[in-house]
Amino acid sequence: MLNADMNFMATLQAAAKELAVDKITVNAYNPGIVRTKMRDAIDKKLQKLNMKQ
C-alpha cells in the first residue's frame, strides 16, 4: 500500500471515530460508489452514450 493510501485510510478512520459519537457512519475501509436510484440512472445514461460511440 502506498504511503498516500495509508494516510488517506488513517484520515477516514479518524473521521469515523469522531463522527460515530453522532451516530454517523463512515465507509472507511472500502470507500466507493454507493448504489442508489440516482446512480443507476447515471449508469444507464453512460451506457447509452457508450453504445453511440
C-alpha positions in Angstrom: 0.0 0.0 0.0 1.3 3.4 -0.9 2.1 6.0 1.8 -0.6 8.3 0.4 -3.2 5.4 0.6 -2.2 4.7 4.2 -2.6 8.4 5.1 -6.0 8.5 3.4 -7.2 5.4 5.3 -5.9 6.9 8.6 -7.8 10.1 8.0 -11.0 8.2 7.2 -10.7 6.0 10.3 -10.2 9.2 12.4 -13.3 10.7 10.9 -15.2 7.5 11.6 -14.3 7.6 15.2 -15.2 11.3 15.6 -18.5 11.0 13.7 -19.5 7.8 15.5 -20.4 9.9 18.5 -23.2 11.5 16.4 -24.2 8.0 15.0 -22.8 8.9 11.6 -21.0 6.0 9.9 -18.1 6.4 7.5 -17.2 3.8 4.9 -13.5 3.9 5.9 -12.4 0.5 4.7 -13.8 0.4 1.2 -14.7 3.9 0.1 -16.5 3.8 -3.2 -19.8 4.4 -5.0 -23.0 3.6 -3.2 -25.7 2.1 -5.4 -28.8 4.4 -5.4 -31.6 5.2 -7.9 -29.7 8.3 -8.9 -26.5 6.3 -9.6 -28.5 3.7 -11.6 -29.9 6.4 -13.7 -26.4 7.8 -14.4 -25.2 4.3 -15.3 -28.0 3.9 -17.8 -27.2 7.2 -19.4 -23.5 6.3 -19.6 -24.3 3.0 -21.2 -26.4 4.8 -23.9 -23.6 7.2 -24.6 -21.1 4.4 -24.9 -23.3 2.5 -27.3 -23.4 5.5 -29.6 -19.7 5.7 -29.9 
